[in-house]
Amino acid sequence: MDTIGRAFWWFLDAITYVLPFSREFRKCSARDFKEAFQELAITTFFSTMPLWIMPLLGPIIFRTDVSFSHEFVGTITGGELFVYCAALVGPLIYIITRRYGEFGKDKDRFEFTIAFPHGVSFVLVSALICLFAGFAFSLMKNPIFLPKDSPVHFNTNGIFWTSIFVYLFSLYCIFSASAYRNAMAEFVRETPREEDTFSTQFENRPHAE
């Protein structure tokens, strides 16, 4: 049993070493992951509704020869999923830097620290995803770059799977950040601050009315 347990933890350590943003997962509880998954599911459900609502309900409501599933694939192939990628991870840049970032006290030197697990990596990766998604979507929607008579055309199959991969990775970023945020919130609730301790001791002092 000990051998199986050591093998399991070795395998888990190997995965967390390779997988981005996962080295601090051990500090998160099952409740943190559960709440992060619920938040991710709700966000994904409502944010992607313009993509799947018609392919799902269209065949039920309308009688037509138009394939709604084909239109759904065509929408993703058109690059619209890149917009959703940027919309997902974009707010992370503000949330992490605003809530967990702090400037140094030395005014003569620029110092900015982020008290969040993998905080700098989250910000940089989110910015790269937004830049890549914005560039790809703008390139695909701008007819100036590739006119109709150009011998070069977009690889629709490559665009489809690239956008799917980037979107799934964006979801993973949101899930990881939510899990860490839940863990930090739980830690703050369970750890009394100095002023909280002082207030509690002051209220429980002898002869207090």
N, C-alpha and C positions, 0 to 999 in steps of 0.2 A: 504494500500500500504506500509506503514511504517513497519507493522508487517511482510509482505512478504519480504521486503528488509532486515530487521534484521535477519529473518530466513535464507535467502540466505547467508548473510555474516557469520552467525554462522556456517552454513553447510560448507562453504568454509574454514573457520578457522579450523574446525574439520578435514577436509581432509588434509589441509596443515600441521596440527600438526602430523598426522599419517604418511603421505607420506614423505619419505626421501628427503632431499635437497629442500623442497618446502616452507620453512618458510619465505624465502625472495622473493617469487614470486610477492608479492605486489609491489616490487620496480621495476619490469620489466614491460615494456609497451607491448601493442599488437604487435607493430612492432618488438620488441625484440623476442617475441615468434614466430612470422611469419618467421623471418630470421633464427631462430634456427631450425624450422621445415623444411625449405627449405634446410638448410645445412645437416640436418639429412637424409632427403629423398635422396639427391644426393649421400651422403656418402654410405648409405645403398644400393642404386641401383647399384653403380659401384663395391663396395667391395664384394657384394654377387653374382655378375654375374657368377663366376665359378660354383655356386650351381644351379642356376635356368635356365641358358641359354640353356642347352641341354634338360632338361625336357619340356621347352617351345617350342623350335624350332625343337627338335628331331622328334616328330611325323609328323611335316610338311615336313621336308627334307628327312627323311629316311622311308622306308617301312620295318618294322621288327616286330617280335612278342615280342620284348623286351619292357617291360613297363618302360618308362622313369620316370613316376611318382613314381613307385616302387623304382627305382634307386635313386631318389631324397630323398625319405624317408630313404632308406638304408644309404645314405651318412650322413644324420643327425644322424641316429642311431649309425653310426660308430664313432661319436664323433667329426667330423670335425667342427661342429658349435662352439665347445669350442675354437678352434683356432681363429675364428672370434671375439669371445667375448674378448679375450686377445688383439687382434689387435685393437679393438675399444677403449677400456679404457686405454690401456697401454700408449699411448701418453699423456693422461691427467696428468699422474704423472710428466712428464717432463715439460709440458706447464705450469701447475699451480705453481710448485715449482720454475721453472726458471724465469717466467715472473712476478709472483706475490709474490714470496718468498723473504725474506730479513733476513740476519744475523744481530744479535745484535751488538752494538758497543763495548760492554764489551768483551774483548778478553779472560778474565779469566773465563768466563762462556758461555756455549753453549746456544745461543738463536736463534731461527728461527721462524719467524712469516710469515703468509701467508695472504696478503690483498686481499682475495677473499671469497665470500660468501660460507660457508661450505667448505673452502679450505682443511682443515685437513681431514675432512670426505671424501671428494672426493678422496684424495690421498690414504687414508687407504682402502676405499672400492675398488678402482681400483686395488690396490696391492693385496687385498684378491681375487678379481675376477681372476686376472692373475695367482695367486698361485693355486686356485681351478681348473681353466681351464687347466693349465699346468699339474697338478697332475692327473686329470681325463683323459686327452687325453693320457698322457704317460702310465698310467696304462692300458688303453684299447688297446694301440698299442704294448705293450711289452708282448710277449708271455711267458716270464719267470714267470710272476706272476700267470697266470692262464693257464696251459697247456690244450690241447684239451681233455685229458682224466680226467680232474678234475671234481669232482661232483658239483662244484660251477661254475655258469655261470653268465654273465652279464644280468641284467634285461633290455632288449632293450627298452621296453615301458617306463620304468623309466628314462633311459638315454635320450630318445627322448624328453620327456616333461621337464626334468631338463635342458637340453641344450636350449630348447626353452625359458624357463623362465629366465635363466641366460642371454641369448642373448637379450631378451626384456628389462630386467633390465639394461643391458649395454647400450642399445639404450636410455633408459630414463636418464641415467647418462650423456650421451653425449648431449642430448637435454637440460637438466637442466644447465650444464656447459656452453653450447653455449648461452643460454638465459641470464645468468648472465654476460658472457663476452660481449655480445652485449649491455647490460644495462650499464656496466662500460665504454665501449667505447663511448657510447652516452653521458654519464656523463662527460667524459674527454673532448669531443668535445665542450660541452656546458659550461664548467667551465674553464675560462681562468686561466692559470698558472701565477705566479708572473712575470716570465721573459716575457711572452706574454703581460701582462698588461703594463710592463715597456716599451717594444718595441713599443706598440701602442701609449702610451702617448708620447714617445720620437719622434715618427714620426709626431704626431699631435701637437707638441709644436709650439708656436707662432714664426713667422719669420723663420720657417724652410724652406730650399730651396728644 
